[in-house]
Amino acid sequence: MDGLKTSIIIDGNYIDVAPYSVTINGENFQNGAKLYFYDDHDQVWEDLDVPEIDFVGSLYYINSTQLRMDISKQIEQYDPYDPTSEDVMLKIVNPDGQVSNIYTFTMTRIPGPLVLISITPNNPVTTQYGSSYHFTVEGYNLVVPLSNVEIQGTDYMTEPNFTVSPTNISVHSNQILTPIALEFDASVSGPYLTAGTYYVSVTDARGQNAKIPFTVADAGNVVWSSNMALSSDYYIAPGTSLTVNSGVTVSSTSGAKIIVDGTLNANGAIFNNVGIAFNTSSSGSLGGITVQNVGSYIPAGIAIIGGNITIDNTTVSNCEKGMEVSGGTVIVNNSSFSSNMNGGIFVTGGTVNLNGTNATGNTTFGLGVDGSSANVLVAGGNYSSNTGQGIFVTNGANVNVSSSANISNNSTEGLLLTNAGNATLNGATLSANASAGIHLDPTAGSLSLSNTSISGSNFAIGAEAGNVALNSGNNLSASNSVVDLSGSANLSTTGSNTLNGNGTANAGITTNSSSSGSITIGDGTVITSAFNGILINGSGPIQITGASTMIENNTMDGVNIANSSSNVTINGGAKIQGNGNVGVIVGDAGTVLLNGIDILNNASFGVMRPSSSTYAGSVSLDNVLLQGNNGQGAANDTSTAPPTFNSTQYQYLIYPPNTVSNPR
């Protein structure tokens, strides 16, 4: 019998992935023959049937010239750093002990599909914004160089808030029977990463792709009891909380922010170059904290988009803005916002209560309120020494200022209303604001004042539009005009109000030539110590009434109706007295009706129409007491049926059309 001989026929291309079959041709094969591979590593021959070898399978007898090797398991997987081919030695041993020749063939290694089998860490990975993780993924049949490694969300789309570092990806195999290990760094790069299942997606050089899931869990409830240095933003996820204990300093050298979708509680802590941003679903309580040196990487030292936030005894300084609120409900008690670069407090939406809170020394404004969805209540506090306005209100916003709030020493206005902005003041004090205590620009909404003091400005109120209501208890003074009206601005007063020119103001009330709004002076208003009590140059109707209404002790005229087409009515027992020139002087006017009033003790005439020209309109006196006025000369020579009372009380009341009836 010839000796045992072997050769190898590979069925198709040899693929190094089980299962597969190999046909072995030769001579003198016996049923029950065994196949042995030579193990280069251990330098021993290993039986195909023994699982320690690299290939586990079975050898089948076909006939004396042919055997078939079926590989059922491949223990050694594809290693990207192994050679792509290698020489394999095998031999056949018959049951009678005959041994074939040693046959060597070249095995080409072609990897199978990419498989990922494990990931570390798997759970938990927190949603913490800015957190960085080192992932290790194990698998088989990875062909380098890699095409892509990324993290995907539950929809298998790239997760934009999870960033893989492209410079820290490595692939290695520790030893022959272990999987390939892929290592990389990833960080949470966006503030809205939610808890749930995510996937590491790996694509190798062949375009083979495989995914493996991992879990993102919430950070839970965290307490900081020692100083914290943030290298990136810190995120508080919904349903979780961060508590910062008293005495802790939270700082950042590069500028960072704490983004809150859960709950932030901080008491007695310092935040240096670290801003705080509350999102819509957030809540929080800030007590006795300091926020400082926060730059433009966040709109304000404290930025509030929504939620329910309480702030007590807090100081915010040297930030882009002190606080910005665009939604939610915010209560601020006894806090300070000062020396901020673009305003102290800015509100564009939500409800904000400022109790005993100061906004001082800020660039641009102390408090700004912008938008019809913004409602702000100011109770007490100081809004002073800002380079713009103490408070400005615009775009339909509403502000209520009460309880001894102080608005003073601002570089422009104490309060500015624009673009339908509205304000109600009760018990406020405005003083020494450079241009005006309160200014309503040509687009302003409405202003209501009660028990409010305004002093030390060019104008107490300068209104170009809107409705100005002086309710009882107001005391206004100014160096130019106490109330200056132009455009469509309307003025009404009720109850006890004092407009005091302090001996320097041009008028207690002035309307200029563009003024078309109405003036209604109710019972109880006193206009005193200006150059003119009321100086009228506009066209809107004017009503002055009430036994307690007094226009008195002004340097020149009590009421000067000059260059005007207004219709003026003064009645109801009003008193025009003790003025340094004429009680009522009528130049151009519509119709002037003086009814049931007292015009007393004015230095010149009680009522006068200058004789320099002929004027339109008429002046009618009915039941007017003209007494003690020190006029000069008699009635105009062209008058007919002069009144029976002393003609020194009036001058040039030429009638018709002028009439004097029922003198007292």
C-alpha positions as CSV (number, residue, x, y, z in Angstrom):
1,M,0.0,0.0,0.0
2,D,1.3,3.4,-0.9
3,G,2.0,5.8,1.9
4,L,-0.8,8.2,3.1
5,K,-0.7,11.4,1.0
6,T,-2.8,14.6,1.4
7,S,-3.6,17.8,-0.5
8,I,-6.1,20.6,0.1
9,I,-8.9,21.9,-2.1
10,I,-10.6,25.0,-0.6
11,D,-14.3,25.4,-1.5
12,G,-14.3,28.8,-3.1
13,N,-12.5,31.6,-1.5
14,Y,-11.3,30.8,2.0
15,I,-13.2,33.0,4.5
16,D,-11.9,33.0,8.0
17,V,-15.3,32.9,9.6
18,A,-17.0,29.7,10.8
19,P,-18.9,27.7,9.7
20,Y,-17.3,26.6,6.5
21,S,-16.0,23.4,4.9
22,V,-12.6,22.3,3.4
23,T,-12.1,19.3,1.1
24,I,-8.9,17.3,1.7
25,N,-7.7,15.0,-1.2
26,G,-5.2,12.3,-0.9
27,E,-4.6,8.5,-1.0
28,N,-5.2,5.6,1.3
29,F,-7.5,7.5,3.7
30,Q,-9.3,5.2,6.3
31,N,-12.6,5.8,8.0
32,G,-11.9,7.3,11.4
33,A,-8.8,9.2,10.3
34,K,-7.9,12.3,12.4
35,L,-6.6,15.7,11.3
36,Y,-4.0,17.7,13.2
37,F,-2.9,21.3,12.9
38,Y,0.5,22.5,13.9
39,D,0.3,25.3,16.6
40,D,3.2,27.6,16.0
41,H,2.6,29.3,19.3
42,D,2.8,26.2,21.5
43,Q,4.9,24.2,18.9
44,V,2.6,21.1,19.2
45,W,0.3,19.3,16.9
46,E,-3.3,19.8,17.9
47,D,-6.4,17.6,17.2
48,L,-9.2,19.3,15.3
49,D,-11.7,17.7,17.7
50,V,-10.0,19.2,20.8
51,P,-11.4,22.7,21.6
52,E,-8.1,24.2,22.7
53,I,-7.0,24.7,19.2
54,D,-8.0,27.7,17.1
55,F,-10.5,25.8,14.9
56,V,-13.1,23.5,16.4
57,G,-14.9,21.2,14.0
58,S,-15.2,17.7,12.6
59,L,-13.5,15.5,10.0
60,Y,-15.7,13.3,7.8
61,Y,-14.6,10.3,5.7
62,I,-15.8,10.4,2.2
63,N,-13.7,7.7,0.6
64,S,-10.1,6.5,0.5
65,T,-9.1,9.6,-1.5
66,Q,-11.2,12.3,0.0
67,L,-12.0,13.8,3.5
68,R,-14.2,16.8,4.4
69,M,-13.3,19.2,7.3
70,D,-16.3,21.1,8.7
71,I,-15.3,24.1,10.9
72,S,-18.1,24.8,13.4
73,K,-16.4,27.3,15.6
74,Q,-13.6,29.7,15.0
75,I,-12.0,30.7,18.3
76,E,-9.4,33.1,17.0
77,Q,-11.1,36.1,15.6
78,Y,-9.8,38.5,13.1
79,D,-7.1,40.8,14.5
80,P,-6.6,44.0,12.4
81,Y,-2.9,43.9,13.4
82,D,-2.3,40.3,12.3
83,P,-0.9,39.5,8.8
84,T,-3.6,39.1,6.2
85,S,-2.4,35.6,5.3
86,E,-0.4,32.9,7.0
87,D,0.9,29.3,6.3
88,V,-0.9,26.5,8.0
89,M,0.6,22.9,8.4
90,L,-1.7,19.9,8.8
91,K,-1.4,16.1,8.7
92,I,-3.7,13.1,8.6
93,V,-3.4,10.1,10.9
94,N,-5.3,6.9,10.0
95,P,-6.7,4.6,12.7
96,D,-3.9,2.1,12.0
97,G,-1.3,4.7,12.8
98,Q,-0.3,5.6,9.4
99,V,0.7,9.3,9.2
100,S,0.4,11.4,6.0
101,N,2.9,13.7,4.7
102,I,2.9,17.3,6.3
103,Y,0.9,19.5,4.0
104,T,1.4,23.3,4.1
105,F,-1.1,25.7,2.6
106,T,-1.6,29.4,2.7
107,M,-4.7,30.7,4.6
108,T,-5.9,34.1,3.5
109,R,-7.6,35.9,6.4
110,I,-10.8,37.8,5.3
111,P,-12.7,39.2,8.3
112,G,-16.4,38.7,8.7
113,P,-19.1,41.2,9.7
114,L,-18.2,43.8,12.4
115,V,-19.5,42.8,15.8
116,L,-19.6,44.9,19.0
117,I,-20.1,42.9,22.2
118,S,-19.5,45.2,25.2
119,I,-19.2,48.8,26.2
120,T,-17.8,50.3,29.4
121,P,-19.2,52.4,31.1
122,N,-22.7,51.2,30.3
123,N,-24.7,52.5,33.2
124,P,-24.8,55.0,34.6
125,V,-23.6,57.8,32.4
126,T,-25.1,61.1,33.6
127,T,-26.7,63.8,31.6
128,Q,-24.3,66.3,33.1
129,Y,-23.5,69.1,30.7
130,G,-19.8,69.3,30.1
131,S,-19.0,65.8,31.6
132,S,-16.4,63.8,29.8
133,Y,-16.2,60.0,29.6
134,H,-13.7,57.5,28.4
135,F,-15.5,54.6,26.6
136,T,-14.1,51.2,25.9
137,V,-15.9,49.1,23.2
138,E,-15.0,45.5,22.5
139,G,-15.8,43.6,19.4
140,Y,-14.6,41.4,16.5
141,N,-13.6,41.9,12.9
142,L,-12.8,45.6,13.0
143,V,-10.8,46.7,10.0
144,V,-8.6,49.8,10.5
145,P,-8.4,52.7,9.8
146,L,-11.8,53.5,11.2
147,S,-14.1,55.5,9.1
148,N,-16.3,57.0,11.8
149,V,-17.1,56.7,15.6
150,E,-20.1,58.6,16.8
151,I,-22.9,58.6,19.4
152,Q,-26.5,58.3,18.2
153,G,-29.8,58.8,19.8
154,T,-32.7,56.4,20.0
155,D,-33.6,57.3,16.4
156,Y,-30.1,56.3,15.3
157,M,-29.5,59.9,14.3
158,T,-26.3,61.6,15.3
159,E,-26.8,63.1,18.8
160,P,-25.6,66.7,18.5
161,N,-25.2,67.1,22.3
162,F,-22.7,64.2,22.6
163,T,-19.3,64.9,21.1
164,V,-16.6,62.2,20.3
165,S,-13.1,63.5,20.5
166,P,-11.5,62.7,17.1
167,T,-7.9,62.8,18.6
168,N,-8.4,60.3,21.3
169,I,-9.5,57.1,19.5
170,S,-7.4,54.0,19.7
171,V,-7.8,50.3,18.6
172,H,-5.8,47.5,20.0
173,S,-5.9,43.7,20.7
174,N,-4.3,42.5,23.9
175,Q,-3.7,38.9,23.0
176,I,-4.8,36.2,20.6
177,L,-8.1,35.0,22.0
178,T,-9.5,38.3,23.1
179,P,-11.8,40.8,21.3
180,I,-10.6,44.0,19.7
181,A,-10.8,47.0,22.1
182,L,-11.8,50.4,20.8
183,E,-11.2,53.3,23.2
184,F,-12.4,56.9,22.8
185,D,-13.3,60.0,24.7
186,A,-16.7,61.6,24.5
187,S,-18.3,64.6,26.3
188,V,-21.8,66.0,26.8
189,S,-21.6,69.1,24.7
190,G,-25.2,70.4,24.8
191,P,-27.5,71.3,27.7
192,Y,-30.5,69.4,26.5
193,L,-29.2,65.8,26.7
194,T,-32.0,63.7,28.2
195,A,-31.8,60.4,30.1
196,G,-32.4,57.3,28.0
197,T,-30.7,54.8,25.6
198,Y,-28.0,56.0,23.3
199,Y,-25.8,54.0,20.8
200,V,-22.1,54.0,20.0
201,S,-21.9,53.6,16.2
202,V,-18.6,52.3,14.7
203,T,-17.9,52.2,11.0
204,D,-14.6,50.5,9.9
205,A,-12.5,50.9,6.8
206,R,-14.7,48.5,4.8
207,G,-17.8,50.5,5.6
208,Q,-19.0,47.8,7.9
209,N,-21.1,49.4,10.7
210,A,-22.2,48.1,14.1
211,K,-23.9,49.7,17.1
212,I,-24.0,49.0,20.8
213,P,-26.3,50.6,23.3
214,F,-25.5,52.3,26.6
215,T,-27.7,54.1,29.1
216,V,-27.7,57.8,30.0
217,A,-29.0,58.3,33.5
218,D,-29.8,61.4,35.5
219,A,-27.1,62.8,37.8
220,G,-29.5,62.6,40.8
221,N,-29.4,65.0,43.7
222,V,-25.9,66.6,44.1
223,V,-24.5,68.6,47.1
224,W,-21.5,70.9,46.8
225,S,-19.9,71.4,50.2
226,S,-16.5,72.5,49.1
227,N,-15.2,74.9,46.5
228,M,-15.8,74.0,42.9
229,A,-13.8,75.0,39.8
230,L,-15.7,74.5,36.6
231,S,-13.9,74.0,33.4
232,S,-17.1,73.9,31.4
233,D,-20.8,74.4,31.9
234,Y,-22.7,72.4,34.5
235,Y,-26.1,71.0,33.7
236,I,-28.9,70.1,36.2
237,A,-31.3,67.8,34.5
238,P,-35.1,67.6,35.0
239,G,-36.0,65.7,38.2
240,T,-32.5,66.3,39.7
241,S,-31.1,69.0,42.0
242,L,-27.9,70.8,43.0
243,T,-27.5,72.2,46.4
244,V,-24.6,74.6,47.0
245,N,-23.9,75.1,50.6
246,S,-22.9,78.3,52.5
247,G,-19.3,79.3,52.2
248,V,-18.7,77.5,48.9
249,T,-17.0,79.4,46.0
250,V,-17.9,78.2,42.5
251,S,-15.4,79.6,40.0
252,S,-14.2,79.3,36.5
253,T,-11.1,80.7,34.8
254,S,-12.6,80.5,31.3
255,G,-16.2,81.5,32.1
256,A,-19.0,78.9,32.7
257,K,-22.6,78.7,33.6
258,I,-24.9,76.4,35.6
259,I,-27.8,75.5,33.4
260,V,-30.9,74.5,35.4
261,D,-33.7,72.2,34.1
262,G,-34.1,70.7,37.5
263,T,-33.7,72.5,40.9
264,L,-30.9,74.7,42.1
265,N,-30.7,75.7,45.8
266,A,-27.8,77.9,46.8
267,N,-27.3,79.7,50.1
268,G,-24.4,81.9,51.1
269,A,-22.3,80.8,48.2
270,I,-20.1,82.9,45.8
271,F,-20.3,82.4,42.0
272,N,-17.2,84.0,40.4
273,N,-17.2,84.1,36.6
274,V,-20.0,81.5,36.7
275,G,-23.5,82.5,35.6
276,I,-26.8,80.8,36.5
277,A,-29.4,80.0,33.8
278,F,-32.8,78.8,34.8
279,N,-34.7,77.0,32.0
280,T,-38.5,76.7,31.5
281,S,-39.0,73.6,33.8
282,S,-36.7,74.8,36.5
283,S,-37.1,75.9,40.1
284,G,-34.7,77.3,42.6
285,S,-34.0,79.3,45.6
286,L,-31.0,81.6,45.9
287,G,-30.3,83.1,49.3
288,G,-27.4,85.3,50.4
289,I,-25.3,84.5,47.3
290,T,-22.9,86.6,45.3
291,V,-22.7,86.4,41.5
292,Q,-19.9,88.4,40.0
293,N,-17.7,88.9,37.0
294,V,-19.9,87.0,34.5
295,G,-19.2,87.9,30.9
296,S,-21.3,87.9,27.7
297,Y,-21.2,84.1,27.4
298,I,-24.5,84.3,29.3
299,P,-27.0,87.2,29.0
300,A,-26.8,88.0,32.7
301,G,-25.3,86.9,35.9
302,I,-28.7,85.3,36.6
303,A,-30.7,84.4,33.4
304,I,-34.3,83.1,33.9
305,I,-36.3,81.7,31.0
306,G,-39.0,80.2,33.2
307,G,-39.8,78.3,36.3
308,N,-40.5,79.4,39.8
309,I,-37.5,81.2,41.3
310,T,-37.0,82.9,44.6
311,I,-34.0,85.2,45.2
312,D,-33.2,86.7,48.7
313,N,-30.4,88.9,49.9
314,T,-28.4,88.3,46.7
315,T,-25.7,90.5,45.2
316,V,-25.0,90.5,41.4
317,S,-22.3,92.8,40.1
318,N,-19.9,93.3,37.2
319,C,-21.8,91.1,34.8
320,E,-23.1,91.6,31.3
321,K,-26.5,92.3,32.9
322,G,-27.3,91.6,36.5
323,M,-30.5,89.6,35.9
324,E,-32.5,88.9,32.8
325,V,-36.0,87.3,33.0
326,S,-38.0,86.2,29.9
327,G,-40.5,83.9,31.6
328,G,-41.7,82.3,34.8
329,T,-42.5,83.7,38.2
330,V,-39.6,85.4,40.0
331,I,-39.6,86.9,43.5
332,V,-36.6,89.0,44.4
333,N,-36.3,90.2,48.0
334,N,-33.7,92.6,49.4
335,S,-31.1,92.0,46.7
336,S,-28.7,94.2,44.9
337,F,-27.8,94.5,41.2
338,S,-25.0,97.0,40.7
339,S,-22.1,98.0,38.3
340,N,-23.3,95.7,35.6
341,M,-22.3,96.5,32.0
342,N,-25.6,96.5,30.2
343,G,-28.3,97.0,32.8
344,G,-29.1,95.9,36.3
345,I,-32.4,93.9,35.7
346,F,-34.0,93.2,32.3
347,V,-37.4,91.6,32.0
348,T,-39.0,90.6,28.7
349,G,-41.6,88.2,30.0
350,G,-43.1,86.5,33.0
351,T,-44.0,88.0,36.4
352,V,-41.4,89.6,38.5
353,N,-41.8,90.9,42.1
354,L,-38.9,93.1,43.2
355,N,-39.2,93.8,47.0
356,G,-36.7,96.1,48.6
357,T,-34.3,95.4,45.8
358,N,-31.7,97.8,44.5
359,A,-30.4,98.4,40.9
360,T,-27.8,101.0,41.2
361,G,-24.7,102.2,39.3
362,N,-25.3,100.1,36.2
363,T,-24.5,101.1,32.7
364,T,-27.6,101.9,30.5
365,F,-30.4,101.3,33.0
366,G,-31.3,100.0,36.4
367,L,-34.5,98.2,35.5
368,G,-35.7,97.6,31.9
369,V,-39.1,96.0,31.1
370,D,-39.7,95.1,27.5
371,G,-42.8,93.3,26.1
372,S,-46.5,92.9,26.8
373,S,-46.0,89.6,28.5
374,A,-43.8,91.2,31.1
375,N,-45.4,92.3,34.4
376,V,-43.2,93.8,37.1
377,L,-44.0,94.9,40.6
378,V,-41.5,97.1,42.3
379,A,-42.0,97.5,46.1
380,G,-39.5,99.7,47.6
381,G,-35.8,99.6,46.7
382,N,-33.4,101.9,45.0
383,Y,-33.1,102.5,41.2
384,S,-30.4,105.1,41.2
385,S,-27.2,106.4,39.8
386,N,-27.4,104.5,36.5
387,T,-25.9,105.9,33.4
388,G,-29.3,105.8,31.5
389,Q,-32.7,105.5,33.1
390,G,-33.5,104.3,36.5
391,I,-36.4,102.3,35.0
392,F,-37.5,102.0,31.4
393,V,-40.8,100.4,30.1
394,T,-41.4,99.5,26.5
395,N,-43.4,97.5,24.0
396,G,-46.6,97.2,26.0
397,A,-45.0,96.2,29.2
398,N,-46.5,97.0,32.6
399,V,-44.7,98.1,35.7
400,N,-46.2,98.9,39.1
401,V,-43.9,100.9,41.5
402,S,-44.9,101.3,45.1
403,S,-43.9,101.4,48.8
404,S,-41.3,104.2,48.9
405,A,-39.3,103.1,45.9
406,N,-36.5,105.6,45.2
407,I,-35.5,106.5,41.7
408,S,-32.8,109.1,41.7
409,N,-29.6,110.6,40.3
410,N,-29.9,108.7,37.0
411,S,-28.1,110.2,34.0
412,T,-31.2,110.6,31.8
413,E,-34.7,109.9,33.1
414,G,-35.9,108.4,36.3
415,L,-38.6,106.6,34.4
416,L,-39.0,106.3,30.6
417,L,-42.2,105.0,28.9
418,T,-41.9,104.1,25.2
419,N,-43.7,102.0,22.6
420,A,-46.9,101.6,24.6
421,G,-45.1,101.0,27.9
422,N,-47.3,101.6,31.0
423,A,-46.5,102.4,34.6
424,T,-48.3,102.9,37.9
425,L,-46.5,104.6,40.7
426,N,-47.8,104.9,44.3
427,G,-45.6,106.1,47.0
428,A,-42.5,106.5,44.9
429,T,-39.8,109.2,45.1
430,L,-38.0,110.4,42.0
431,S,-35.3,113.0,42.5
432,A,-32.3,114.6,40.7
433,N,-32.7,112.6,37.5
434,A,-30.9,114.7,34.9
435,S,-33.4,115.3,32.1
436,A,-36.8,114.3,33.6
437,G,-38.3,112.5,36.5
438,I,-40.6,110.8,34.0
439,H,-40.6,110.9,30.2
440,L,-43.3,109.5,28.0
441,D,-42.0,109.5,24.4
442,P,-44.2,109.8,21.3
443,T,-45.2,106.1,21.4
444,A,-45.8,105.8,25.2
445,G,-48.7,104.2,26.9
446,S,-50.2,105.4,30.2
447,L,-48.8,106.7,33.5
448,S,-50.7,106.8,36.8
449,L,-49.2,108.6,39.8
450,S,-50.4,108.5,43.5
451,N,-48.6,109.8,46.6
452,T,-45.5,110.3,44.5
453,S,-42.8,112.9,44.8
454,I,-40.8,114.1,41.8
455,S,-38.1,116.8,42.2
456,G,-34.7,118.0,41.0
457,S,-35.0,117.5,37.3
458,N,-35.5,119.7,34.2
459,F,-39.1,118.3,34.0
460,A,-41.0,116.4,36.6
461,I,-43.0,114.9,33.8
462,G,-42.4,115.3,30.1
463,A,-45.1,113.7,28.0
464,E,-45.1,113.5,24.2
465,A,-48.0,111.0,24.0
466,G,-50.0,108.7,26.3
467,N,-52.2,109.4,29.2
468,V,-50.9,111.0,32.4
469,A,-53.1,110.7,35.5
470,L,-52.1,112.5,38.7
471,N,-54.2,110.9,41.4
472,S,-54.2,112.3,45.0
473,G,-51.1,112.9,47.0
474,N,-48.5,113.8,44.4
475,N,-45.9,116.6,44.9
476,L,-44.1,117.6,41.7
477,S,-41.4,120.2,41.2
478,A,-38.8,120.9,38.5
479,S,-36.4,123.6,37.2
480,N,-37.9,124.0,33.7
481,S,-41.5,122.9,33.5
482,V,-43.1,120.8,36.1
483,V,-45.4,119.1,33.6
484,D,-44.5,119.5,29.9
485,L,-47.0,118.3,27.4
486,S,-46.6,118.0,23.6
487,G,-48.0,115.8,20.8
488,S,-51.0,113.8,21.8
489,A,-50.3,113.6,25.5
490,N,-53.3,114.0,27.8
491,L,-53.2,115.1,31.5
492,S,-55.8,114.6,34.2
493,T,-55.5,115.3,37.9
494,T,-57.9,114.3,40.7
495,G,-57.6,114.9,44.4
496,S,-54.8,116.8,46.2
497,N,-51.8,117.4,44.0
498,T,-49.1,120.1,44.1
499,L,-47.1,121.3,41.1
500,N,-44.4,123.6,42.5
501,G,-42.0,125.5,40.2
502,N,-39.8,126.4,43.2
503,G,-39.4,129.9,41.8
504,T,-37.4,128.7,38.8
505,A,-39.7,126.7,36.5
506,N,-41.0,128.3,33.4
507,A,-44.5,126.9,34.1
508,G,-46.3,124.5,36.3
509,I,-48.0,123.0,33.2
510,T,-46.8,123.8,29.6
511,T,-48.3,122.8,26.3
512,N,-46.3,123.5,23.2
513,S,-47.5,124.3,19.7
514,S,-47.7,120.6,18.8
515,S,-49.8,119.7,21.7
516,S,-53.3,118.3,20.8
517,G,-54.1,116.4,23.9
518,S,-56.5,117.4,26.6
519,I,-55.9,118.8,30.1
520,T,-58.4,118.2,32.9
521,I,-57.5,119.7,36.3
522,G,-59.7,118.3,39.0
523,D,-60.6,119.7,42.4
524,G,-57.6,119.9,44.8
525,T,-54.7,120.7,42.5
526,V,-52.3,123.5,43.4
527,I,-50.0,125.1,40.8
528,T,-47.6,127.5,42.4
529,S,-44.2,129.3,42.4
530,A,-43.5,128.9,38.6
531,F,-43.0,131.7,36.2
532,N,-46.4,131.0,34.7
533,G,-48.9,128.7,36.4
534,I,-50.2,127.3,33.2
535,L,-48.7,128.2,29.8
536,I,-50.9,127.1,26.9
537,N,-49.6,127.0,23.3
538,G,-51.4,123.9,22.0
539,S,-54.8,123.1,20.6
540,G,-56.3,120.6,22.9
541,P,-59.3,121.3,25.2
542,I,-58.6,122.4,28.8
543,Q,-60.8,122.0,31.8
544,I,-59.9,123.5,35.2
545,T,-62.4,123.1,38.0
546,G,-62.8,122.7,41.8
547,A,-63.0,125.0,44.8
548,S,-59.8,123.6,46.1
549,T,-57.9,124.1,42.9
550,M,-55.5,127.0,43.1
551,I,-53.2,128.6,40.6
552,E,-51.3,131.0,42.8
553,N,-48.2,132.9,43.6
554,N,-46.6,132.4,40.3
555,T,-44.0,135.0,39.1
556,M,-45.9,136.1,36.1
557,D,-49.4,134.9,35.0
558,G,-51.7,132.4,36.6
559,V,-53.0,131.2,33.2
560,N,-51.4,132.3,30.0
561,I,-53.4,131.3,26.9
562,A,-50.8,132.3,24.3
563,N,-50.7,131.3,20.6
564,S,-53.3,128.7,21.1
565,S,-56.5,127.5,19.6
566,S,-57.6,125.6,22.7
567,N,-61.0,125.9,24.2
568,V,-60.5,126.7,27.8
569,T,-63.0,126.3,30.6
570,I,-62.2,127.3,34.2
571,N,-65.1,126.9,36.7
572,G,-66.3,125.2,39.8
573,G,-64.9,127.7,42.3
574,A,-61.2,127.5,41.2
575,K,-59.0,130.3,42.5
576,I,-56.4,132.2,40.4
577,Q,-54.7,134.5,42.9
578,G,-51.6,136.2,44.0
579,N,-49.8,135.9,40.7
580,G,-47.1,138.5,39.8
581,N,-48.8,139.8,36.7
582,V,-52.2,138.8,35.2
583,G,-54.6,136.3,36.6
584,V,-55.8,135.1,33.2
585,I,-54.2,136.5,30.0
586,V,-55.9,135.5,26.8
587,G,-54.1,135.8,23.4
588,D,-55.1,133.6,20.6
589,A,-57.7,131.0,21.7
590,G,-60.8,129.2,20.8
591,T,-63.4,129.9,23.4
592,V,-62.5,130.9,26.9
593,L,-65.2,130.5,29.5
594,L,-64.6,131.7,33.1
595,N,-67.5,130.6,35.3
596,G,-68.0,130.8,39.0
597,I,-64.3,131.3,39.9
598,D,-62.3,133.8,41.9
599,I,-59.6,135.9,40.4
600,L,-58.0,137.7,43.3
601,N,-55.1,139.9,44.2
602,N,-53.0,139.5,41.1
603,A,-50.4,142.2,40.6
604,S,-51.8,143.4,37.3
605,F,-55.3,142.7,35.8
606,G,-57.4,139.9,36.8
607,V,-58.3,139.1,33.1
608,M,-56.6,140.6,30.2
609,R,-56.6,140.5,26.4
610,P,-53.5,142.2,25.0
611,S,-54.3,145.2,22.8
612,S,-51.6,144.7,20.3
613,S,-53.7,142.9,17.8
614,T,-57.1,141.5,17.1
615,Y,-57.7,137.9,18.3
616,A,-60.0,135.2,17.2
617,G,-62.3,133.5,19.7
618,S,-64.2,134.9,22.6
619,V,-63.8,135.4,26.4
620,S,-66.8,135.1,28.6
621,L,-67.0,135.8,32.3
622,D,-70.0,134.7,34.2
623,N,-70.3,134.9,38.0
624,V,-66.6,135.7,38.4
625,L,-65.2,137.4,41.4
626,L,-62.6,139.9,40.3
627,Q,-61.1,141.5,43.4
628,G,-57.9,143.0,44.6
629,N,-56.3,142.9,41.2
630,N,-54.1,145.9,40.6
631,G,-54.7,146.6,36.9
632,Q,-54.0,149.9,35.2
633,G,-56.3,152.0,33.1
634,A,-59.9,151.6,32.2
635,A,-61.7,149.5,29.7
636,N,-61.0,149.9,26.0
637,D,-62.5,153.1,24.7
638,T,-64.3,151.1,22.0
639,S,-66.1,149.0,24.6
640,T,-69.8,149.4,25.0
641,A,-71.8,148.8,28.1
642,P,-68.8,148.3,30.3
643,P,-69.3,146.2,33.4
644,T,-70.3,148.0,36.6
645,F,-67.5,146.6,38.7
646,N,-64.1,148.4,38.9
647,S,-62.6,148.5,35.4
648,T,-59.2,148.1,36.8
649,Q,-60.0,144.4,37.3
650,Y,-59.9,143.7,33.6
651,Q,-58.6,145.2,30.3
652,Y,-59.7,145.1,26.7
653,L,-62.6,142.7,27.2
654,I,-64.1,144.0,23.9
655,Y,-67.5,142.8,23.3
656,P,-69.1,141.5,21.3
657,P,-67.8,138.8,21.2
658,N,-66.5,139.1,24.8
659,T,-69.0,139.2,27.6
660,V,-69.0,140.0,31.3
661,S,-72.1,139.0,33.2
662,N,-73.2,138.6,36.8
663,P,-70.1,140.3,38.3
664,R,-69.5,139.6,42.0
